Amino acid sequence: MKTITKKDLIDRITAKTGEKRASVKRIVQEFLEQIGGDLAAGNRIEFRDFGVFEVRHRAPRTAQNPKTLQPVQVPGRPTVRFKPGRLMRDSIENGDARIVEIRPTGKRGRKAEVHVRQSGARVASSDDGRTPKG
């Protein structure tokens, strides 16, 4: 398993889109800052079929100091939880499935159909009938 850094992600996007690296870096950084800011404000961030980021509160607990074996009180604190969406789970389980196309459907384009392909063959489609936000 390889660790992918922000630099790696920026380089991939730059190569794939042909955009200038500085522009891609600014956009990725702003995207991450927006997510961080919304999570810090306690908001829930949902990327349909990809997953949901939300802030949860860990309850206070009693732990044990491994050196002295004495009980230690650990205060509660907020943590970020990521729950993968259905297509993300499918992608991980299948190894190389990718979301390749999102097409608007319906009379006014308010619904979206997501197609997932694996090795060139269509393996899944999602048309949940929900109106996209934004």
C-alpha positions in Angstrom: 0.0 0.0 0.0 1.3 3.4 -1.0 0.7 6.7 0.7 -0.7 9.3 -1.7 0.3 12.9 -0.7 -1.3 16.2 -1.7 1.6 16.7 -4.1 1.0 13.4 -5.7 -2.7 14.2 -6.2 -1.9 17.7 -7.6 0.6 16.1 -10.1 -2.0 13.5 -11.2 -4.7 16.1 -11.7 -2.2 18.4 -13.6 -1.2 15.5 -15.9 -4.8 14.4 -16.6 -6.3 17.9 -17.2 -3.5 19.8 -18.7 -4.1 22.7 -16.4 -1.2 24.6 -14.9 0.2 23.1 -11.7 -0.1 26.3 -9.7 -3.8 26.6 -10.6 -4.5 23.0 -9.6 -2.6 23.5 -6.4 -4.6 26.5 -5.5 -7.9 24.7 -6.2 -6.9 21.6 -4.2 -5.8 23.7 -1.3 -9.0 25.8 -1.3 -11.1 22.6 -1.5 -9.3 21.1 1.5 -9.6 24.4 3.4 -13.4 24.5 2.7 -13.8 21.0 4.0 -11.7 21.7 7.1 -13.6 24.9 7.8 -17.0 23.3 7.4 -16.0 20.4 9.7 -14.6 22.8 12.3 -18.0 24.6 12.2 -19.7 21.3 12.9 -21.2 20.8 9.4 -21.7 17.5 7.7 -20.2 17.1 4.3 -21.8 14.7 1.8 -20.4 13.7 -1.5 -23.1 11.5 -3.0 -21.9 8.0 -3.7 -18.4 8.9 -2.5 -19.1 9.3 1.2 -19.9 11.5 4.2 -17.6 13.4 6.5 -19.0 14.4 9.9 -17.8 15.5 13.3 -18.6 13.1 16.1 -17.9 13.6 19.8 -15.9 11.0 21.6 -17.1 10.4 25.1 -14.8 10.9 28.1 -13.2 7.6 29.2 -10.9 6.0 31.7 -7.7 4.6 30.2 -4.6 3.0 31.7 -1.1 4.3 31.8 0.9 1.4 30.3 4.0 2.2 32.4 2.4 2.7 35.8 -0.8 0.8 35.2 -2.7 3.7 36.9 -6.1 4.8 35.6 -6.0 8.0 33.6 -9.0 10.1 32.7 -9.2 11.0 29.0 -11.5 13.9 28.2 -14.1 13.7 25.4 -13.1 15.4 22.2 -14.5 15.9 18.7 -13.3 13.6 15.9 -13.9 13.4 12.2 -15.7 10.3 10.9 -15.8 9.2 7.2 -18.5 6.9 6.1 -17.9 5.6 2.6 -20.8 5.7 0.1 -22.0 2.7 -1.9 -19.9 3.3 -5.0 -16.8 4.0 -2.9 -17.3 0.7 -1.1 -17.9 -1.1 -4.4 -14.7 0.5 -5.8 -12.6 -0.7 -2.8 -14.1 -4.2 -2.9 -13.6 -4.6 -6.6 -10.1 -3.2 -6.6 -10.2 -1.0 -9.7 -13.8 0.2 -10.2 -14.1 3.9 -10.9 -16.8 6.4 -11.3 -16.4 7.4 -14.9 -19.5 9.3 -15.9 -22.3 11.2 -14.2 -25.2 12.0 -16.5 -28.2 14.3 -15.7 -31.5 12.5 -16.3 -35.1 13.5 -16.0 -37.0 16.3 -17.7 -35.0 19.2 -16.1 -31.8 17.3 -15.4 -32.5 17.2 -11.7 -31.7 13.6 -11.3 -28.3 12.0 -12.0 -27.2 8.6 -13.1 -23.8 7.4 -12.1 -22.1 4.7 -14.1 -19.2 2.7 -12.8 -16.9 0.7 -15.1 -14.3 -1.9 -14.3 -11.8 -2.9 -16.9 -14.0 -1.4 -19.6 -17.2 -3.3 -18.6 -20.1 -1.6 -16.9 -20.6 -3.2 -13.5 -22.9 -0.8 -11.6 -25.3 2.0 -12.1 -27.0 4.3 -9.5 -30.1 6.3 -10.2 -31.4 7.1 -6.7 -34.1 9.6 -7.9 -32.9 12.3 -5.4 -32.5 15.8 -6.5 -28.8 16.9 -6.5 -27.9 19.7 -4.2 -26.3 22.9 -5.5 
